[in-house]
Amino acid sequence: PNHRALPVDGQHVDFFLEAAANPMTTLSGAEPATSMIAMRKSAEPAFLLSQAELMLWDGDPSSLARLELGGHRITAVGHAHIDTAWLWPLREARRKCARSWSTQLALMDEHPDYVFAASQPAQYAWVKESYPDLYERIKAAASAGQWEPVGAMWVEADCNLPSGESLVRQLLHGKRFFMQELGYETRVVWLPDVFGYPGNLPQLIKESGCDYFLTQKLSWNDTNKPEHHTFWWEGIDGSRVFTHFPPADTYNGDLTADQVERSARSFKDAAHSNRSLYLFGFGDGGGGPTAEMIESAQQLGVPLGRASDFFEHASAEAHDLVTVRGELYFELHRGTYTSQARTKLLNRRAQDALREAEMWSVAAGSYPREELDQAWKTLLTNQFHDILPGSSIDWVYEDAERDLAAVVAAAEDMTSRATDSIAGRGPKVAVFNATSHSRGGVPPCGWTVLEKRPLVSSTSLENELLRVEVGGNGVVSSIWDKEIGREVLGGPGNVLELHEDNPRRWDAWDLDIEHRDSFVTVGRRFGDSTVTQAISLEPGSRVIL
């Protein structure tokens, strides 16, 4: 019912209800299962429907008073925020895209002035692969101007945890897809739901060819609410981007009169700008605008438009805007810096491994473009703002850990092939250094060639200074100093000592001063009686206790 108007005139109507198993954890009183993995392995019902309501709207649209906005101009843009993963895995998000976007195309046929904005090229790629006919309709709608690609990044990625190179690749692959597939160069970085934005992001936005930035997430801040809705955001290098926070404080607006009026009234920069953006449509799980919402915009006199047109007009007409410098910090979801540590570790390893694979492949002169492209896109997809931060269900991390481990393995294989090609075969050894500084005589981001020399026997080590003898149990029995010509080891070396970890408090957090004390325990039995003795000898003492 939320996605299609159903006109009725007294006839019998049958409804078929389909409910997806997506627990809404943001609703009070909801009791979602703790593990979606456990749910899908169980034959028992995961959710029970106890109540359903059908609401009929029977009113005269002409009775709605026209909203008087004065000099303030709102541009309404249809949007369906679809989380690439959250309370559902990636493969369900793929199906959500097909359902949501086909609905929006049908609305375009009914409303020629309706414009729908969709972000995340990764989702477009899914639809192209799984629903080619639908994808062709999207391309046609984009050419006609009713479908607007927005976003620039491959997914709406987390911006705190990925490396700078990963953020660059998000912009590279996102903009490249839109250019190659739709012939469209987006200039808007669209991140309405991401958990904070670092101070280097304006520089990356500008260097990518984008000029505008949109979010509304900071309206959720628990202490310091944003003081501006339209402003210049300046990065740590001085780069500036025109930034807008839609004053409705949502990307899921429903275009009611009170919500639109409140959006206009709460706009904090009316002295410097008279335009704001309003995003409407069901989101998070997709869906998008409905026919009723579009008709409401017409009744309220709110023009439907394109986000890109809004930014061009607003940036040209605004004057004396405030400049906000540095990080845009999100005062919520702070636990996402540590949640799902395995996924975060694999993300870091994958980033480093792909950097090395690409560097050595370029040096080897054999660039595995398709392999690198696929590996990078897999990594970038798993940097989505509900995957990498750790705010999704368990099911998502089962998939993410598998995908990221595959990226690491693929990158290491590419590195191995490249370094083998550089080193060649022969008696010498090539040593590679992937860091940006010298290490042990190996130049930064380079390699050096060393000769093989027999330095190790089965029981000894030797160089120009020392000769070391190692026993079969790993104990060092001799260290002979060649320069002074004598033995320098006074007793067995490399002897491992084990100490029982029984601190007085705090489990394994303390090492108490008496941890060196040792004793022998003796147990004896006399009939039905037992005697246990602890015999000890303290360090430096002649007394046996």
N, C-alpha and C positions, 0 to 999 in steps of 0.2 A: 504493500500500500504506500510506502514512502517513496517509491520510485515510479509510480504510474497512476494517473488520475483514472478513476473508475466511475464514469457517469452512470447513474441509475434512475429509472423512471417508474419504479413500482414492480418491476419484474423480479423473479427469483434469481438470486446470485449465489453461486457456490464459490468458496474460497479454499485454496489449498495452501497450507502453511508449511514452509520449509525453514527450519531453524538451524543455523550453523553452530557448532560447538566452540564458540569463542567466548570465554568468560570475560565479562566486563569488570575488571578489577577496580575501575575508578568509581563504580556505583556503590553507595553505602548499602550495607545489608547483603551484598552479593557474596557468595561463598564458592568461588571457583575451585576446581580441583587443583591440588598442589603440583601435580605433574601431568601434563597432557600426554606424556609418553605412557604413563600408567593407564590413563583413560583409554587410549587407543588399543591397548593390549587386553583390555577387559571386555567381557561379553555383556556386562551389566550396563544399563542406561547411565550415561554420565549426567544428563540433565532431565528434569521432569517439568513439563509445562503444566502449571496449575491454573493459569488464568490468561485469557486473551480478550482484547477489547477491539471493537470496530467503531470508528468514529465517522459520522456523516457530517459534512459541512453543508448547511442549508442556509445560505445568506445571499444578500444582494450586494455584489461587488461594487456597485455604484454608490453604496452607502459609506464606503471607506473615504474618509476625508483625505484630500490630497496633502501630502506632507510639504510644509513650507520650509525650505532649507535656506532661504535668503541668498546670500552670496556664496555659500559653501556648495561645492559641487562634488558629488559622490559618483564614482564609477564602480558599477557592480560587475564582478567577474565570476562566472561559474567555475567551480573547482571541486574536485573529489580527491581529498588527501588520502592516498592509499599507502599505508605502511608496507614497505617491501617485506617485512616480517615483524611480528610482534606477538599477538595472541594466536598466531597462525604461522606455519612455515612458509618458505619461499614459494613452494608449488601451489599453495592456496592463494597467495597474493597474485600469482599469474592468472588464476581463474577469476579473482576479484576484478582485475583489470579488464578482462573480456566482458564481464557482466556490466560493470560500471560504464565502460566506454561505449558499448553498443547502445545502452540506454541514452547516453548523451547524443549520439548520432541521430537517434530517432527524434529527440527533442529538437535538434537542429532542423530536421525536415518540417516540423510543425511550427517552428519559430525562426524565420530567416534572419532576424536580428540578434539571435542568441549567440554568444561567444563562450567557448569552454576552454579553460587553460589547464594543461596537464604537464607535469614535470617528470623527471627521472627517465632518461633515455634507456636505462636498463629495462624498464617496464615496456617501453616501445619495442625493444628487441625481443622480449618474451612474446608479445602479441604477434610480431612479424613471424616468429618461428612456429607458434602453435595455432594462430588464427590468421592465416594469410589474407583471407577475404576481408576480414574486419580491418586488417592493417591497410589494405588498399583504400577502403572507405575513409580511414583516418587521413591518409595522404591527400585524398581528394578534398576533404573538409579543410585541411590545412592550406591547400592551394586556394580554396575559396575564401579564406579568411575567418571562418567560423571556429576553427580549431587552432589554438595558440600554444606552441611548444614553449615552455618556460623552464627555468631552473639551471641550465648550464652544467651542473654536476651530473655525473653518471647515476648516482643516487643522491637522495638528501642525506648526506653523510654526516656523521659526527665530526666535529672540527677540533676537538681537544686532544684526542688520542692518536689519530693518524699522524704520520710524519709529514713534513712540508712537501716532500716529493709525492706522497700519496694524494695530498690536496691538489697539487698541480695535475696529477694524472686524472683525478676526478673531473677537473675542468677540461682537460685535453680530450678525454674520451667522450665526455658529455657533449661538448660543442662540436666535435668532429662528427658524431652520430647525427645530430640535427642537420648539419651542413650536407653530409653525404646522402642522407635518406630523405630529408624534407626540403633541402635547399634553403634552410632558414638559419640565420645566425642570431641566437638569443643574446640579449645584452643584460638580462636580469638574472642575478643569482638568487634563487628562490628557496629559502630554508625556513619555513614557518614553524617547524616543530623541533628544531635542533637545540641541544642543551648547552648553549653558550658558544661564543665566537672569539677566537684569539686575535691579538693585535696585529698579526702579520697577514690576516685575511684580506684587508683592503688592497694591499700590494698585489696579492695573487689575483684578486678579482680584476684589477686594472690591467695587469700584465696579460690576462687571458682575453682581453678585448671586451670585457663587460664594464658597464658604467653604473649599474643600479643594484641595490641589495634590499631584500624584503625578509622580514620575520615578524612574528608577534609573540614569540615564546617568552620574552622577558616581561610580558605583562603578568606572568605567573610568579614573579619574584616574591619571596616571602617577607622581605624587609624594605628594600629600596625599589619602588616602582619607577619605570622609565619616566623621565621628565619631558620627553619630546616624542612626537610621532613622525615628524619629518625633519631631517638634519643631515649634515655632512658627517660621515664617519671617517676619521683619519687614522691610518695605520702607523706603526712604529717607525716606518721609513718616510712618512709624510704623504703617502698616497691617500687620496680622498675618493669616496664613492657616495653618490646620492642615495640616502637610506630612508625607507618608509616602514613604519609599524602601523598596519591598519588599526584605526582607533576603536573598532568594534571588539578588539582583543580576542578574535577567534578567526579560524579559517573554515569554520563550519557554520556560517551564518544562515539564518532561515528567512531573511528578508521580510520580517514583520515590521509594521510601522514603528513600534516602540523601539525595536533594536536599531533600525536605521536612524531614527531621530536621536537616540542615545549616542550613536556613532558620530553623528555630526556635532552634537553638543559637547562631547568629551574630547574633541580634537584639540590638542594642546598648542598647536602652532598657527592658530588662525591669524595672528599678526604678521606672519611671514608667508603664508600659503593658504589658498582657498580650495585645495583639492585633497581628497583622500580616496583610498581604495577600500572596497568592501568585497570580501570573498564569501560566497554563499554556496551551500550544498552539503549533503551528508558526507562525512569524511572519517578518517582513521581506517575504517574498514571499507572505505569506498562508498559508492552509491551516487554521490553527486547531487546536483540540483534536480528539482521536480518541476512538473508543469505548473503546479500551484505557485512555486517560488518565482518562476519567470513571469507569470501573470501578475503576481503581487508587485514586482518591479514596475510593470507597466502601469498598474493602478496607482502606485505611489509616485510615479514620475521619476524614478531613478533610472538613469540611462545604463544600458548594458554596453560593455566595451571591452577593449583589450588592455591587458596589463602594460604592454609596451607603450601603447599610446598614452596611458595615464602617466607613466614615468617621464616620457618626453615632454608632455605639456607641463607637468608639475615642476620638473627641474628647470624648465625654461622660464616659468612664471614666478617661481619662488624667489624671495629676496631676503638678505640679511639672516640667513639660517644659522643656527647654532652649530658649532663644530664639537663633536664628541670624539675624544682621542683614546686610543688603546683598546684593551679587551672589553667586550660586551659580556660581562659575567652573569651567568644564570644562577640565581639564588635558590636552587632547588635541585633535587636528583643528584646530590653530591656523592652518594654511594656508587654512582656509575663509574667513578674513577677506579674502583677496586672490584666490582662485581664481575663474576665469570672470568677468573684469572687465567684459566687455560686458553680461552679464546683470545684474550689480550696478549698472552705470550706468543701464541701462534701467529697473531697479526704482526707482532714485532719481528718474529723470525722470517715471516713471508716477505715483509718489506725489505729487510736486509738481504735476504737471499735473491730477490728479484733485482735489487740494485747491483749485486755482484754479477749475477748472470748476464745482465745487460752490458755491464762494463767490460767483462772479459770477452763477451761475444763480439763487441765492437772491435776490441783489440785483435781478436783472432781473424777478423774480416769475414766472418760468417754469421750473419744476423738472423736468428730464428724468429722472424717477425710474427708469424701466426701463433707460435707457441707463447711468446711473450705477451702478445695481445690478449690471448685467452686467459693466461695466468693473472695478468693485471686486472682484467675485468672481474674475475672470480674474487680476487682480493678486495677490489673496490666495492663490489656488491655486499660483501660481508663487513664493510665499514659503515653500513647503514646505521642511522642514529638510534635504532632500537636493538641492533645486533651487537656491535662492538661495545657499546657502553654496558651491556648486560641487563637490559630491561625487558627481555622477551621470555617466553616460556622455555622449558627444558628442551623441548623438541627442536627448537631453533638452534640450540647450541650443539645438539647431536649432529645436525647437518653442518653447522659452521666449522666445528673442529675437524670433521672429515674433509671439507672443502679446503680449508687452510692448510692442513697437512699435505694434501695433494699439491697445492701451490708450492710449498717448500720443497717437496720431492722433485717436482718438475724443474724448479729453479736450480736446484743442486745438480740435476742431470745436465742442464744446459751449461752450467759452470764447469762441470767435469769435462764435457766435450770441448769447450773453448780452451781451457787451460792445457788439456792434452795436445790440442792443435798447436798452441803457442810453444810448449816445451819440446815437442817432438820426441824422438827416441835417441838414446845415447847414454854414455857413461856418466854424464853430468846431471845435476838436479836443479830444476827451476823452483824457486821459492817466491810465492805471490803475497803481496800486501794490499788488501782492499781498503785500508784506512787512508785518511787524508794527511797522515804524518808518517815520518820514517819510523821503521821498526827493525831493530837489529841489523842495520845496514841495508835494508830493503827499502827502496824509494816509495813515497806515497803513491797509491793507485798504480803500482808498477810491480816489477819482478826483477830478480837477479838470478844468476846461474852459479851454482856451487859445484865443486868437484866432490865426488864420493871418496871418503877415506875411512879405512877400517879403524874405528875408535872403540868398538865394544866387542869383547869376547863373551863367552857364556857366563864368566864369573868376574870380569874385570872391566874397568873403564880407564881410559888413558888419554891425556892430551899433553901439550908441551910443558905443563906445570905440575900435573899430579898423576899418580897411578892409584886407582882405587880397587880393592879386592872386596867382592861381595860373596857371602856364603850362600848356600842353597836355601836357607831359611830367610833370606833377605837381610840378614844382619851384616853390617859393614865391619869387616875384620881388620882392614888396613887402609890407611891413607898415607902414601909416601910422597913427600914434597921433594921434587927434583931439584929445585933451586937451592935448598939448604941441605939436601942429602940426608934426610932422616925421617923416621916415622913420627907422625904428628897426632895419631889417635891413641889415647891412653887406655882405651877399653872398648868393648863392643859399641858400635854405633847403629843408628837407625833401629833402636829397640822400641817397640811399641808397648805402651803401658795402658792397661784398661782399668778404669776406676768405676765402681758402681755408682750410679747416679741416684742417690737417695737423699735429697736435700730435706731440711727440716720443714720448709714451706715452699709453696708455689711450684709444685711439680718439678719440671725441668728448667725452671727459670734461674735457679741459683746454683753456684758451686761453693759449698761451705768450706771453711778453712780446714776442717778435719777430713776433707775428702782424701787426703794422702794416708790417713790411718788405715792399717790393714790388720786382719786377724784371721786365725784358723779356727774353724768351728769343729768341735769334737762331740759326737753323740754316743752315749752308752746306755745300755739297757740292763736293769737288774730286776728280773721277774716281770712284774707288771709296771715297774717304774722306769722312767727314762731321765737321764741327766744330759744336758747340753751345756758345753763349755766353749767360751770364746777366748782364745789365747792370742794376745796382741803384743806387739813390740813397737813402741812409738819411735819416730825419727830422732836420732841423736841420744837415745836412752839405752842404758845397760839393764834396765828393769824389765823383766818379762811378766806380764800381767795375765 
